[in-house]
Amino acid sequence: MSAKTYEVKTYGCQMNVHDSERLSGLLEDAGYVRAPDGADGDADVVVFNTCAVRENADNKLYGNLGRLAPMKTKRPGMQIAVGGCLAQKDRDTIVQRAPWVDVVFGTHNIGKLPVLLERARVQEEAQVEIAESLEAFPSTLPTRRESAYAAWVSISVGCNNTCTFCIVPALRGKEKDRRPGDILAEIEALVAEGVSEITLLGQNVNAYGSDIGDREAFSKLLRACGAIEGLERVRFTSPHPRDFTDDVIAAMAETPNVMPQLHMPMQSGSDSILKAMRRSYRQERFLGIIEKVRAAIPHAAISTDIIVGFPGETEEDFQQTMHAVREARFAQAFTFQYSKRPGTPAATMEGQVPKEVVQERYMRLSALQEEISWAENKKQVGRTVDVMVAEGEGRKDGATHRLSGRAPDSRLVHFTKPDAEVRPGDVVTVLITYAAPHHLLAEGPTTEVRRTRAGDAWQKRNAAEASRPAGVMLGLPTIGAPAPQPASVAAGSCGCDQ
């Protein structure tokens, strides 16, 4: 008898992506196996890990649930579960609107999913269980990591900020920090398994320490990561400008395995709009941080999030954002048209900007950032960089006979496939010969190929999954940390917009 299969569908931010790794780990620990790639709902258990930051998030969920209703009718025993931020917010509404859903669980009790599925099966009725506070830190749960060489490591959950466009604090709760020893122990265990790149993750990652009473805890954590042998790359997301202190900049500059990359959401360049957003900094403070980072780390690639059309935004406010973008010269900016988040203060503010005005401003900002991104990428031509090879980053790699990966500053690099065998997780040294707005090319021969323990881990994992008997295939792993969210994803999503 073959094992039951599962599929997890993830919406939203990096925090949700990492939660989905835990949901997968929980289900596999309970005896389920991952459905083959492309199953598209044709699994014994389908789990939706939802996001609540866009106005139409519920429409998207109920549309997908409606598509599964006839499939479930034809497949006795099939179960559907809904978790994440939208489940935390809507609770009983989900079962009322989609009575064929078996389980609804929240952001604080993801560890209960297998138990709730079994209870729903035995009792033959929907199970709705929403915890009001965190029951156990999620990192204690089993995890099926999507990458053999890159891993998310949560250092905190929740957020103490009150940004008027964001509903996340209400759904994820107040910030709770993990003990530094627990974080470092998890990283050391991951490195022992072959992981060579980690991303420290928190809804407000550099506020780490506020819950344990140490204002310099985050910079100390970065330095401690530098002492872990075999850990080649350390990244973090997302910091808040309010907590971006000089000791963090120094730790970044002085710790060799902390990468020269920073994603720091600006949201707006207008002081009046930042005030309305309840962002605790102003344009001058933000640009001052950028200046300090570049002075300490000259080759740092800095990216950001920007919301266009926040309630009350005038043309003058928008021009302040354009000015800040010109001054900051971001390598990349994720620009978003403001959309109402039900339950947030901004949703009921006066001065909602007409959609056509928001669209026109968005197009102007996108064009400016495209121009800057291209100009900044052109500065990379002629540089020699070490690229950590990934799988799935370059969609046309098969046709172009190239491979792809990330430079230390996280820029995407496509390079000519070398004669020597190269595996995801290995590192190649290449010369950048061409720049486009969103990627770099290295069209000449590879200077060096360095086989790594991470590549060994990928090869071992790939071989193990390929040898599984038919019917219980997990599918090939997705290698590398999930790519940055495209501009179509909502600003205000947890973990990437603080």
N, C-alpha and C positions, 0 to 999 in steps of 0.2 A: 504494500500500500504506500503510495507516494505521499510525502508530507504536504500539508496545506501551504499555499503560496500567499504572499502578501505584496502589496504595492503601496508606497508612500508618495503622495503628491504634495510638493512643498511650494508655498507662496511666501513672498516677503524677503526678509533680511537675512544676514549671516546667522543671527541668533536662531532663526527658524531652521536654517539649513543644518546647523549643528544639532538642534533638537531632533530633527528628522533622523540624523545619524543614530541618536539614542533610541528613538522609536524603532528603527530597524534592528538595533542591537537587542532591544527588549523582545521583539517578536521572534528573532532567531534564537534567543535564549529560551523562548517558550516552545520551540520546535518548528516554527514556520520557516519557509525558505523563500527567498526573493523571487518574484515572478520574472520571467525573461524580459529583456528590454523590448519595448514596443507592445507590452501586454495591454496597455490602455484600458485599464479597468477590468480586464479579464483575469482577476485573481480572486482567491477565496476571501481575502480581507483587503479592503481598500481604505487607506487612511488619508484624510485631508488635513494637512497642517497649515492652518489658515493665517492670514494677515488681515488687520482691521484698519489700515491707515488710509485706504482710499474710499471715496464715497460709494463706488460701485462694487466694493469687495463682496458684499452679500449677494449681489446679482450674479457675480461670477461663480460663487460657491453653489448657489441653488440651481444655476444652469447645469453645472457639472453633476450635481446630485440627481437632477431630473433625467439626465442622460443615462445614469446608472440604474434608475428605477426599473425599466423593463428587463435589463440584464439580470437584476436580482430576482425578478419574478421567474425567470427561466432557470435560475440556478439556486435550488434550495440549499441553504447552509451558507450562502455568501453573506458576508457581513461588511457594513460600512461604518467607519468611525470618523468623527470630526473633532479636531483639537486645535490648539493655537489661540491666537488673540481674538479672532472673531467668535470662537466658541466661548471664551472667557467672558466676552461682552454680551453675547446674545442668549446664551444658556438654553432655557426651555424653548425659546422661539424656533430653534433649529428643528426639533422633533415635531413641533406644531406644523411647520411649513413643509417638512419632509419626513413624514412618519415612518418611512422605510429605513431611516438611519437607526443603527443599533446602539451606538455609543457616542456620547458627547463628553469630552474631558477638557480641562483648562490648561493654562500655562504653568500652574503650580503642582500638578499631579500627573505628569506624563508617565511616571513610573507605574501607574495603575492600569495602563491600557490592556495588557494581557488578562488581568483579573476581570476587568469590566467586559471584555469580549466573551470570556467564559461565562460570566454571570448572565449576560444577555442571551447567550445560547441556551443555558439551562432554564432560565425563567421565561424565555420567549417573549421578552419585552425590552424596550429601550432602557438603557442605563445612562442617566445624566448625573455626572459627579464633577462639581466645580469646587476646588479648594480656594479659600480666600487668602491664603498665605502659603509660602513655600514649605512643602513637607520635608524635602531632603534636597541637598544641592545636586542638581542634575548630573554633575560629573561623576557621582558615585554609581550611576546606572551603566549597564552594559551598552557598548557602542559599536556599531558597524561603520567604521570610517570609510568614506568614499575614496580616499587617496591612500596609496601605499607610502608616499613620501612626504606629503604635506598634511598638517592637522590643525584644526581649531582647538584652542584650549581656553575654556571659559575661566575668567578670573573673578567675575562678579555677575550678578543678575540684578535686574531692577534698575530704577533711576530716581534720583531725588530732584530732578529738574521739573519745571512746570511750564514748558514751552506751550504756547497757546494753540499751536497747530498739531500737537502730538497727543495721542491718546494712550501711548505705550505705558507711561508710569501708572496709569489707572489699571492697566491690565497685567503688568508684570510686577507691580509693587515697588516698594522702596528698595534702595540698593542694599545688597548683601554681599559681602566680600568673602572669598575663600581664604583660608590661611595660606601664607606664602609657602610653607613647607609642603602642603598638599599640592599646590600648583607645580612646584619644582619637581616633586616626586612623579607627578603625571607626565611632565615633559621628559624626565629621565627615562621613564618606562617606554615612552613613545620612541625616543632616540634608540633605545636598546632594540626596538622592533624594526628599526631601519628608517624611521622618519628623520628627515634632515631640515625641514622647514616647519616652523610653527607660527600661528597667528594668535596672539593674545586677544581675547574677545570679551567685550563688555558693552552694555548700552551706553555707558559713559566711562570708557576704559581707563582714562587717566585720572578719574576721581577715585580710583582704587586706593584704599587706605582710609577713606572717610568713615567706614563702618568699623574699622579696627583701630582708629585713633592714631594714624601715622600719615602725615601729610606728604612725606617723601617715599611712601611705600612703593609707588609705581616705578620711580627711577631706580630704587633699590632692586626691584624685581627685574628690570631690564638688565642691570649689571650682573645679577645672579645668573641670568640666562647666558651671559657671556662666558661664564665659567663651566658650562656644561659641555664636556668633550663630545664631539660628533654632531653638535647642533650647529648647522651652517648658516641658517637664515632665520631671523626673528622679525616678525611684523606685528602690528597691532591696529585695531580698529574698534570703535571710532572715538577719538578724543574730543573733548569739549574745549574751546579756546579759554574758557574761564579757568580751567585747571592746568593749562599748558604752561608750566613754570620752568624757570631756568635750569633747575636740577634735571628735569626730563630732557631738555635739549642737550645738556652736557652728557647725560647717560647715553643718548642716541649717538652723539659724536664720538664718544670714547669707548664704546663697546663694539668691537669689530663685527660681530655677527648680527647686530641690529642694522637692518637694511636702510639705505638712504632714501626712504620713501615715507611720505606722510599724507594721510587722507584726513583733512580737518574741515568739517562743514562750516561754511560761512553763512549760508541761507539768504542773506541780503547784505548789500553794502550801504544801505540807508540806516542812519542812526535811529530815525523815528520808527521805521519798520522793525528794526531789531528790538526796540523798546516794546512795541506792540506784540512782538513775538515772545516777549519775556526772555530774550537772550541777554545774558549779563555782561556782554562786551559791546564795544562800538567799533566802527571801521578802523579807527586809528590803532586801537589795541590789536585787532586782528592782523592788520598789515605789519605791525611791529613784531608780532610773533613770526610771521613769514620772514621778515628781514633777519631776525636772530637765527632762525633755522638755517637760512642760506649762508649766513656768515660762518656758522659752525660746520655746516655740511654743504659745501658749494655745489655738489652734483645731485642734491636731493631733488626728487620728483614730487611735487606737491599737487594734490588733487582736492576737490571740494564738492559740496552739494549746494545748490542754489534754488530757491523757490521764487518763481516769477508770478506776480499778480496777487500777492497776499492782500487781504482786505485793507483798504485805505491807501494802497500804493499809488502814488502819483507819477507822472512822467519824470519829475525831478528826483523822486526816490529811485526810480529805475535807472536814471542816469548815474546816480551814486553807485549803484551796483555795477554798471558798466565801467565806471572809473576804477572801482576796486579790482575788477577782473583784469583791467589793463595793467594796474600796478602790481598785482600778485603774480601774473603770468603763470597761471596754473598749467601743469602738464595735461590735466584732464579735469573737466567739470561735469558733474551729473546735474543737468538742469531740468527743472520740473515746473509744469504749470500747476499753480495752486488748485487743489480740489478740496471741497469740504470734507472734514472727518467728523461724522456724527459723534456727538459727545464731547467735542473740544470747544473751548471758548471762541476760537476763531470762526467756527461755523455759524455763529449768530452775531458776529461783529457787523457794524454798519460799514458801508463803503465797499461792498463786494464788487470787484472789478469785472466789467463785462467780458465774456468769454473771448470775443473777437479782439479786444484790447490785449488780453493776456496772451493770446496766440501770436499777435504781431510782435509783442515784446520778446516773447520766447524765441521767435525766429531771429530777431536781431541779436539777442544774447548768444544763441547757438552759433550764428555765423561768426561773431567775434571770437568765441572760444575756439572754434574750428581753426580760424586763422592763427591764433596764438599757439594752439597745440601743434600745428604743423611747423611753425617757426621754432618752437622749443625742440621738437623732434629733429629738425634739420641740424641743430647744434650737436646731435649725437653722431652724425656722419663723420667717419674717420676715427672714432673711438673703438678700442678693443674692449669687449665686455665678456664676462662669464655668464652663460645662459644655462639655467636649470631646465632640462628638457621636460616637456609635458606631453600629455596625450589629450587630443580633442581641442586644443587651443586654436589650431589652424585648420579651418574647415576645408580648404583647398589643398592641403598638404599632399594628398595622394596624387592629384593632377599635376602639381608643380614640382614633385619630387623634393619637397622640402620637409623639414621638421620645425617645430615651434617650441618656444619656452619663454621664460621670464628672466629679464636682466635683474641685477640686484635692486634697481630702482622700480621694479615691477613693470617696466615697459615690455610690451609684447614684441618678440623678435622671431621672425621667420628666417631660417638659415638653410643653406644647401646641405642636403643629406650627405654626410661623409661616408667614405668607404668602410671605415671601422663600424662595428655594431654599436648602436647608441640606444639606450633604454630610457624610458621616463624615469626621472630621478638622477640620471647621470648629468654631468656638467660639461659643456663645450665652451671653448674660447673662440670667439669670432670677431671679425672686423665689420663694423656697420658701414654699409655702402649706399643706402638709400633710406629716405624717411618719408612716410605718409602721416597724415594727422593722427592715426590711431595705431600704427605699428611701424616697426623698423625692419629693414631687410639686410641680411649679410649674404651677399651673392657669391663671394669668393670661397676658397677652400677653408675648412675648419682648421684653426691653428692647433688646437689640442682637444682631445677627448679624454675626460677623466671618469673612469668607472667608479661608482660609489656604492656604499652600503644601501643607499636608498634605491638605486637601480637593482641591486640584488633582491631587495624586498619586493619591488614591483614584479620582477621575474618569478620569484617564488610564489607570490600571490596569484599571478596570472596563470601559472602552471597548475596550481591547486584548483582554481575555479574551472579551468578548462577540462580537468579530469573528472569533474563531478558527473554522475550518471544523468542521462537525458531525463527531463521531467522535473529536475530540481536544480536547474542551472540558475546561478545568481546573476549571470551576465558579466561582461567585462567591467572592471571598476573604472570610474571616472578619476583620472589622475590629476592631482593638483588642487589647490584651494579653489573654491568656486570663483568664477570670474566676477569682476565688479558688476554691479547691477546696471542695466542699460537705462537710458534716460526715460524710458516709458514707465519704469517702476516709480512708485510714489516716493517723493521726499517725505520725511517724517517717519520712515520705517525704522524700527528699532535696531540699534546697533550700528547704523551707518549714517546717521544724520545729526548726531548730537553736537 
